[in-house]
Amino acid sequence: MSADEIAALFKPGPLWRVERGTVVADVAPTPAQCRVELPEGRVISAHGAAVAGTYVDVLTDGSTARLLSPVRAGGSWSRTSGQSVGSGSQTTITWTTEAVDTHGFLTPTSGTVTIPTGMGGLYAITVALDAAAALGGRCYAQITAAGRIYRTPFTSPGEDRVSVSATVPLASGDTISVAVFHASGSTITWTGALYVNRASY
């Protein structure tokens, strides 16, 4: 191997840098790519998939670009004081205590989680609810996310606990709420917890 060939091996290549941009609502070149608008207005194609309008970090050398793993986004909320739910009434659960909220998804005492601007992506949602008394008749808990309903019925008489999980693609402005229904014949109070975390862009 010549000295020139050896020197070529150690010649510095293009510098990699991280840029932040917004995913453009456009037809991607391939299913594994998306288009990202950088702050100066330039649009680049990046390997990876993300919901339009989402803020993303892109690793690029000027010719190749890849989406970096998203920063943590989401939160967890609970209700430790019982919320009264009348028999035969579907009622939205409101959350009174916040453990984590990375980007202002929900204000405690509200029942609605809202995906903040630029924080779209695939979200893992789990809710666990506890009734203060055994239930009877028809009973279910549900998550409503961007208008889609994910419901789990109670499967046996006397059950007092239920959980529902869903993994859902959500865009900025989409909302999540949790409701419970029972037909036990009397008012029953409920406690529980809600977990919402972005799994990917």
N, C-alpha and C positions, 0 to 999 in steps of 0.2 A: 504494500500500500504506500502510495506516495505521500509526501509531506502535505501537498495540497488536499488530498483526499482526507487525511487525518484532520486537517484544519477545518474542512467542511463539516465533519462530524460534530465538532465542538463549536461551530458558529452559532451564536444566539439566534433563536427563531423569533417570531412575532410575540410581543408581550400579551399575556392574557389579562383581562380586566373584567370587573363585575360592573354591569350597568343595570339600572332599574328602569322598567318600562311598563306599559299597559297593554294587555292582550287586545288585539283588534278583532272586532267581529267581522270575519272574512272567511272565505273558503281556504282552508289550509292546503299547502302543496301536497302533503301526504297525511294519513291519519296520525302519524307520529310527530307532526310539526304544528306549530302555531305561528302567528304573525304578531310581533311585538313592536309597538310604537315607542321610541325612545324620547326623552324630554325635548330634544331639538327638532322632533317631528319626523325623523328618519324611521322607516319601518323595516325591520329585519325579520328573517325567518329563523326560528329557533327549534331545536329538537326538544320535544316534550309537548304535553297537552295541558290546556288551562281554559277556564271559563272566560268568555269575553268580558272585558272591563276589569279584570283582575290585575292588581299590581304584582309584577314578578321580578325576580332577580335573574339576570342572564349572564353567564360566563362566556366571553367572546374574545377571539383573537383578531377580529376584523373580518374574517371570512367564514368562520364556523361559530355557531352559537348554541348553547344548551341552557335549558332552564335549571336553576339551582333548586334544591329542596326548599319548600316554603318555610317561612318563619312560623313559629307556633301561633295558632289563632283559635280562640274559642273561650269557653268558660264553664263554670259549674255553679249551680244555684240550688238552694234547698228551701223547704218549708217545714219548720219544726213545730209551729203552732197549727192546730187542726183547722182546715178550711171546711166549712159546712157545705154539703152537697145533698140536696133534697132528692127523695126517691122519684124516679122517672124524669130526672132533669140532667141533661148533659151540661157540665159546668167546666169552664176553663180554669185550670189551676194557676194561681198567682204565686210568685216566688218571693220570699221575704228576706232571704240571706244570701249573700254572694261570697263564694270562696275565691274564685278566680274569674277575671274578665279581662282578656288581653287588649281588646279594642272597643269597648263600650257596646257590647252586644245587647245587654239588657239592663234596665234600671230596676233594682229591687222594688217589690210590690206590683210589678207589671207581670203580665202573663205572656208577653210577646218578645221573642228573641228576633232581632233584625240584623241581617248580614250587613256589616258596614261597607262603605264605599271602598272598592278595590280589594275586598277580602273574599271574593267568590272562590269556589272550589268544591271539592268532594268532602262532605261533612258526615261524621259519625255521630249519631244522636241516640242517647239512651235516657229513658226515664224509669224510675222505680217509685211506685206509690204504695202507701200503707193505709188501710182503713182502720178506724178505731173500733170496729165491731165486725163480726162475721156477716157476710153478704148473702143475699138470696135473690132469686129471679135473674133477669138478664143483667149482666154487668160487663163493662169493658173499659179499657183505657186506650187513648189514641194520641198519636203525634200527627199534627198537620204541618207539613213543610212545603212551602211554595204551592199551596192548594192541593197537594196530594195527601191522602189519608193513609196512615199505617196504624192498624188497630189490632189489639189482642184481647180476646174475650176471656172471662173467667171460666174455668173449665169444670169446677165442681162446687156444690153448695157448701157454704161456710168458709169459702176462701176469703182471705183478707189482704192479700198482697198480689200485685201485678207489675210486670215490667214490659216495656216496648222498646225495640231498637230498630233503627233504620240508617242506611248509608245513602245519602242523597246529594246529587249535584245541585248547588245553590249559587245564585248570582247576587250581586249587591242589591240590597233592597228587599230580597226575599225574606219571608218571616217563618218562624217556627212557633207553634203553641201546643200545649198539652191539655187534654180534656179527659174527664171521667164521667161514666154513666153507671147508675145502678137502679134496680127496681126492687129494693129490699123492703119497701113499705114505711120507712122512717128516714129522718135526716141522719147522715153519718158524716163524721169529720175525717179529713185526709191529711196526711203528711207525705213528704217524699223528696226526691232530688232529681235534677235534670243536668245532664252532661252533654255539651255540644263542642266538638273538636274537629278542626279541619284536618283531614287525612292527607290531602294532596291538593294541588292547584285545580 
